[in-house]
Amino acid sequence: FTYESPKYLLCAGRDEDALEVLKKIYTVNTRNPADCYKVESLELEEVQVSPSNKGFFKLVLERTLPMVRVPVRRNFHVISGLYNVSYAIMVAFFVTTPFILDAIMKSAGSEERLTICDMIRISINNTSILQKSEDCPLATGALIPMFGITMILAVYNISMSFMTYHISRKTLFIGIQLVAGLAGLLLNTSPFWILSSVMFTVFMTAIVNVGFLNSFSVETFPTYYNRHQRVPDTRWWSDERIVQHAPLNHTQQN
């Protein structure tokens, strides 16, 4: 899914390779065949940059303020809120996953029907904070489910990447968030540790949405809004006519 920078290839004199990369990016973004890409050749135009005497903080403000102005201000607030939800909730649970799985594994052999919160509470109460030991407090059996969950998330992430060819990213994002949210709401209602483990795994799949948020950010805040960034421009020619003229790094790839 990763290609060499077309700008780098063009600067290195590899015009044909740069054009091939642009065709692949066009195919990924539009889902159209590469034959529909009407660009036949590229021309690099260097932009002379005058030295700036502005201070560091002033440059930071000038490069940041365009992202919170019209027309991207609304999208900035929406994406920032979604990022906060994803990182504040999902990352916190992902970091404590080994301890949660350890509590589940220690309570799995019990004849009592306990919810996941009860399992965690019992595990905390049985661990004395005054007892010092060089042994790892986590059960060895808890690391195996942790490995399984990470493998499931990896396969799930790859499968969602291929699903974007058939379903829009927005639909996938909403669907994943709804399913994971429903699993999170029902997580503490199950008295069976196996069902609780399954729902916890489904709840953790929402961390995949961080990748979708990154792609949304690339589309919402392209380099165009960074007014003070200077890059080499390219002119795309086809049939001896200028088809399009834009900085090369404006090309977005999902």
C-alpha positions in Angstrom: 0.0 0.0 0.0 3.1 2.3 0.1 4.7 3.8 -2.9 7.8 5.8 -3.4 7.3 9.6 -3.4 6.5 10.8 -6.9 8.2 14.1 -6.2 11.4 12.2 -5.2 11.3 10.1 -8.3 10.8 13.2 -10.5 13.7 15.0 -8.8 15.8 11.9 -9.4 15.0 12.0 -13.1 12.8 8.9 -13.0 9.8 10.5 -14.8 8.2 7.3 -16.0 8.3 5.7 -12.5 6.8 8.9 -11.0 4.0 8.8 -13.5 3.3 5.1 -12.7 3.1 5.9 -9.0 0.6 8.7 -9.7 -1.5 6.3 -11.7 -1.5 3.8 -8.8 -2.5 6.6 -6.4 -5.3 7.7 -8.8 -6.6 4.1 -9.0 -6.7 3.8 -5.2 -8.4 7.1 -4.7 -11.0 6.9 -7.5 -11.3 3.1 -7.9 -11.0 3.8 -11.7 -8.6 1.9 -14.0 -5.2 3.5 -14.6 -6.2 4.0 -18.3 -8.6 6.8 -17.2 -5.6 8.8 -15.9 -5.1 11.3 -18.7 -1.6 12.5 -17.7 1.1 11.6 -20.1 4.2 13.4 -18.8 5.4 15.5 -15.8 7.5 18.6 -15.6 9.2 19.8 -12.4 9.2 23.5 -11.6 11.4 24.6 -8.8 10.1 27.4 -6.5 12.6 29.8 -5.1 12.1 30.3 -1.4 13.2 33.5 0.2 14.6 33.2 3.7 12.2 34.1 6.5 13.1 36.1 9.6 9.9 35.1 11.5 10.2 33.5 14.9 9.4 29.9 15.6 6.1 30.5 17.5 4.9 32.9 14.8 5.6 30.3 12.1 3.7 27.6 14.1 0.7 29.9 14.5 0.7 30.8 10.8 0.8 27.1 9.8 -1.8 26.0 12.4 -4.5 28.7 12.2 -5.6 27.9 8.6 -6.8 24.5 9.9 -9.3 26.1 12.3 -10.7 28.5 9.8 -13.4 28.2 7.3 -13.9 25.9 5.3 -12.3 23.2 7.4 -13.1 24.5 10.9 -16.2 22.3 11.3 -14.3 19.2 10.2 -11.4 20.1 12.5 -13.7 20.0 15.6 -15.4 16.8 14.5 -12.1 14.9 13.8 -10.5 16.3 16.9 -13.4 15.0 19.0 -13.3 11.6 17.4 -9.5 11.4 17.9 -10.0 12.2 21.6 -12.6 9.5 22.0 -10.5 6.9 20.2 -7.3 7.6 22.1 -8.8 8.3 25.5 -10.9 5.2 25.6 -9.5 2.6 23.2 -5.8 3.1 24.0 -6.4 3.0 27.7 -8.2 -0.3 27.4 -5.5 -1.6 25.0 -2.7 -0.8 27.5 -4.5 -2.6 30.4 -5.6 -5.6 28.2 -3.0 -8.0 29.8 -4.3 -7.3 33.3 -7.9 -7.6 32.2 -7.2 -11.0 30.5 -5.2 -12.1 33.6 -8.3 -11.4 35.7 -10.5 -13.4 33.3 -8.1 -16.4 33.2 -7.8 -16.5 37.0 -11.6 -16.5 37.4 -12.2 -19.0 34.5 -11.9 -22.0 36.7 -14.4 -20.7 39.3 -17.8 -22.2 39.5 -19.3 -18.8 40.2 -20.8 -16.8 37.4 -19.0 -13.5 37.4 -19.1 -10.5 35.2 -15.9 -9.0 33.8 -16.0 -6.2 36.4 -16.4 -8.8 39.2 -13.4 -10.8 37.8 -11.2 -7.7 37.8 -12.4 -6.7 41.3 -11.6 -10.1 42.7 -8.2 -10.1 41.0 -7.3 -6.7 42.5 -8.5 -7.8 46.0 -6.4 -11.0 45.9 -3.3 -9.1 45.0 -1.6 -7.6 48.1 0.1 -4.3 47.5 2.3 -5.0 50.5 3.7 -8.2 49.2 6.9 -7.8 47.2 7.9 -10.5 44.8 10.2 -10.8 41.9 7.8 -13.0 40.1 5.5 -11.5 37.4 2.0 -11.0 38.8 0.5 -11.9 35.5 -0.5 -15.5 34.9 1.4 -17.2 32.0 -1.9 -18.3 30.5 -3.0 -14.6 30.1 -0.3 -13.9 27.6 -1.6 -16.5 25.1 -5.1 -14.7 24.7 -3.2 -11.4 24.5 -1.2 -12.8 21.5 -4.5 -14.1 20.0 -6.2 -10.7 20.3 -3.4 -8.9 18.7 -3.3 -11.3 15.8 -7.1 -11.0 15.4 -6.7 -7.2 15.3 -4.0 -7.4 12.7 -6.0 -9.6 10.4 -9.1 -7.4 11.0 -7.1 -4.3 10.1 -5.9 -5.9 6.9 -9.4 -7.1 5.9 -10.8 -3.6 6.6 -8.2 -2.1 4.3 -9.4 -4.4 1.4 -13.0 -3.6 2.3 -12.5 0.1 1.4 -12.5 -1.0 -2.3 -16.1 -2.0 -1.9 -17.5 0.1 1.0 -16.8 3.7 1.8 -14.5 4.5 4.7 -17.2 6.5 6.4 -19.6 3.6 6.4 -16.9 1.3 7.7 -16.0 3.7 10.4 -19.5 4.2 11.6 -20.2 0.4 11.4 -17.1 -0.6 13.4 -17.8 2.1 16.0 -21.4 1.0 16.5 -20.6 -2.7 16.8 -17.7 -2.0 19.2 -19.8 0.4 21.2 -22.6 -2.2 21.5 -20.2 -4.8 22.6 -18.8 -2.4 25.2 -22.3 -1.7 26.6 -23.1 -5.4 26.9 -19.6 -6.4 28.1 -20.5 -6.4 31.8 -23.9 -8.1 31.4 -22.5 -11.6 30.6 -21.8 -14.0 33.5 -19.9 -16.3 31.2 -16.2 -15.7 30.9 -16.0 -17.0 27.3 -18.7 -14.6 26.1 -17.1 -11.8 28.0 -13.8 -12.5 26.3 -15.5 -12.5 22.9 -17.3 -9.2 23.5 -14.1 -7.7 24.9 -12.3 -8.6 21.7 -15.1 -7.1 19.6 -14.9 -4.0 21.7 -11.1 -3.7 21.1 -11.7 -3.8 17.3 -12.6 -0.1 17.5 -8.9 0.7 17.7 -8.8 0.1 13.9 -10.8 3.3 13.4 -7.7 5.3 14.3 -6.3 4.4 10.9 -9.5 5.7 9.2 -9.3 8.9 11.2 -5.7 9.4 9.9 -7.0 9.0 6.3 -9.8 11.5 7.0 -7.3 14.0 8.4 -5.2 13.7 5.2 -8.2 14.6 3.1 -9.5 17.3 5.4 -6.2 19.1 6.0 -4.1 18.7 2.9 -0.8 20.5 2.4 -2.7 23.3 0.6 -3.8 24.8 3.9 -0.2 25.0 5.0 0.3 28.3 3.2 3.9 28.8 4.3 5.2 25.4 3.1 7.1 25.7 -0.2 7.6 22.6 -2.3 8.6 22.0 -5.9 5.6 22.3 -8.3 4.8 20.0 -11.1 3.0 20.6 -14.4 1.1 17.7 -15.8 1.0 17.6 -19.5 -1.3 15.6 -21.8 -1.7 16.1 -25.6 0.5 19.1 -25.5 -1.9 20.8 -23.1 -1.7 21.6 -19.4 -4.2 19.3 -17.8 -3.6 20.2 -14.2 -1.2 22.4 -12.3 -0.7 21.8 -8.6 2.0 21.0 -6.0 2.8 17.3 -6.2 2.4 16.7 -2.5 -1.3 17.6 -2.8 -2.0 14.1 -4.2 -3.7 12.2 -1.5 -3.6 8.4 -0.9 -6.0 6.5 1.2 
